Amino acid sequence: MDPAGSGRHPDEGDTRERILDVALDLFIEQGYDKTSLRQIAEPLGFTQAAIYYHFAAKEDILVALHMRLHELARPVLEQLVAEAGPSGWAAVLRGLVDTVLANRQLFVLHQRNDLADLSPEVYGDLLREAITDLLEPRGDGS
């Protein structure tokens, strides 16, 4: 039984993460377009059907990897919005650089693969919203 109440088997999250980790390496090495679900399944000892159990399509794997980036960026962007101005932004930006370096592979994935084909609802909404929040003047005079 799933203690978190998500309706998933406790090991399912681990399996999804393993699939994502292998896919990330392959997408960086070979490119998203040149990587097949079979190639992702092979090093895990899975069949292609097992991958479909966790992801309906290869694009869903790419979207899940993209969402990892969103989850990394969310706290930094929220902190930037919360800071009173440039003096507080320096520490936040140092933290962002550390985050980028610690998660280099995700950023390399985005650089080496054209992710503009992802649906607009998924690609960039968080970043666009955060930048808009940063650039719009606040009503409180800050």
C-alpha positions as CSV (number, residue, x, y, z in Angstrom):
1,M,0.0,0.0,0.0
2,D,1.2,3.5,-0.8
3,P,1.8,5.4,2.4
4,A,1.6,8.8,0.6
5,G,-1.9,8.0,-0.7
6,S,-1.0,8.6,-4.4
7,G,-2.5,5.3,-5.5
8,R,0.9,4.2,-6.7
9,H,2.9,1.2,-5.5
10,P,5.7,2.4,-3.2
11,D,8.4,1.3,-5.7
12,E,6.7,2.9,-8.7
13,G,8.2,6.3,-8.0
14,D,11.7,4.8,-7.8
15,T,11.1,3.0,-11.1
16,R,10.0,6.2,-12.8
17,E,13.0,8.0,-11.4
18,R,15.3,5.2,-12.7
19,I,13.7,5.5,-16.1
20,L,14.2,9.2,-16.1
21,D,17.8,8.9,-15.1
22,V,18.6,6.5,-17.9
23,A,16.6,8.6,-20.4
24,L,18.4,11.7,-19.4
25,D,21.8,10.1,-20.0
26,L,20.7,8.7,-23.4
27,F,19.0,12.0,-24.5
28,I,22.2,13.9,-23.8
29,E,24.4,11.3,-25.4
30,Q,22.3,10.5,-28.5
31,G,19.7,13.2,-28.6
32,Y,16.0,12.9,-27.8
33,D,15.0,12.1,-31.5
34,K,17.6,9.3,-31.8
35,T,16.8,7.6,-28.6
36,S,14.2,4.8,-28.6
37,L,12.1,3.5,-25.7
38,R,13.8,0.2,-26.3
39,Q,17.2,1.8,-25.7
40,I,15.8,3.3,-22.4
41,A,14.4,0.0,-21.3
42,E,17.4,-2.2,-22.1
43,P,19.9,-1.0,-19.3
44,L,17.1,-1.2,-16.8
45,G,16.3,-4.8,-17.7
46,F,12.8,-3.8,-18.8
47,T,10.7,-4.4,-21.8
48,Q,9.4,-1.5,-23.8
49,A,6.0,-2.3,-22.5
50,A,7.2,-1.8,-19.0
51,I,8.2,1.8,-19.9
52,Y,4.7,2.4,-21.3
53,Y,3.3,1.4,-17.9
54,H,5.0,4.4,-16.4
55,F,5.0,6.8,-19.4
56,A,2.4,6.8,-22.2
57,A,4.9,8.1,-24.7
58,K,8.6,9.1,-25.1
59,E,7.6,12.8,-25.0
60,D,6.1,12.2,-21.5
61,I,9.6,11.2,-20.4
62,L,11.0,14.4,-21.8
63,V,8.3,16.5,-20.2
64,A,9.0,14.8,-16.8
65,L,12.7,15.7,-17.2
66,H,11.7,19.2,-18.0
67,M,9.6,19.3,-14.9
68,R,12.6,18.4,-12.9
69,L,14.1,21.7,-14.0
70,H,11.0,23.5,-13.0
71,E,11.1,22.0,-9.6
72,L,14.8,23.2,-9.2
73,A,13.9,26.7,-10.4
74,R,10.7,27.2,-8.5
75,P,12.3,28.0,-5.1
76,V,14.9,30.3,-6.6
77,L,12.4,32.2,-8.6
78,E,10.0,32.5,-5.7
79,Q,12.9,33.8,-3.5
80,L,13.9,36.3,-6.2
81,V,10.3,37.6,-6.2
82,A,10.3,37.8,-2.4
83,E,13.5,39.8,-2.2
84,A,13.2,43.6,-1.8
85,G,15.6,44.4,-4.6
86,P,19.1,43.9,-6.1
87,S,20.9,43.7,-2.8
88,G,19.0,40.5,-1.9
89,W,19.2,39.1,-5.4
90,A,23.0,38.5,-5.3
91,A,22.7,35.7,-2.7
92,V,19.8,34.2,-4.6
93,L,21.7,34.2,-7.9
94,R,24.7,32.6,-6.2
95,G,22.3,29.8,-5.1
96,L,21.0,29.5,-8.6
97,V,24.5,29.1,-10.0
98,D,25.2,26.4,-7.4
99,T,21.9,24.7,-8.4
100,V,22.8,24.8,-12.1
101,L,26.2,23.3,-11.5
102,A,24.8,20.6,-9.2
103,N,22.2,19.6,-11.9
104,R,24.3,20.2,-15.0
105,Q,22.9,17.3,-16.9
106,L,19.4,18.7,-16.9
107,F,20.7,22.0,-18.4
108,V,22.8,20.1,-20.9
109,L,19.6,18.2,-22.0
110,H,17.9,21.5,-22.7
111,Q,20.9,22.9,-24.6
112,R,21.4,19.8,-26.8
113,N,17.8,19.1,-27.6
114,D,15.2,21.4,-29.1
115,L,12.6,21.5,-26.3
116,A,10.5,24.2,-28.0
117,D,8.3,21.5,-29.4
118,L,6.9,20.8,-25.9
119,S,3.5,22.2,-25.4
120,P,3.4,25.8,-24.3
121,E,1.5,24.8,-21.1
122,V,4.6,22.9,-20.0
123,Y,7.5,24.7,-21.5
124,G,8.5,27.9,-19.8
125,D,5.2,29.0,-18.1
126,L,6.9,29.0,-14.7
127,L,9.9,31.0,-15.9
128,R,7.7,33.5,-17.9
129,E,5.5,34.1,-14.8
130,A,8.4,34.6,-12.5
131,I,10.1,37.0,-14.9
132,T,6.9,38.9,-15.3
133,D,6.6,39.1,-11.5
134,L,10.1,40.4,-11.2
135,L,9.8,43.0,-13.9
136,E,6.4,44.4,-12.9
137,P,6.5,47.2,-10.4
138,R,5.0,46.4,-7.0
139,G,2.1,48.4,-5.7
140,D,3.9,48.8,-2.4
141,G,6.5,51.2,-3.8
142,S,9.3,48.7,-3.9
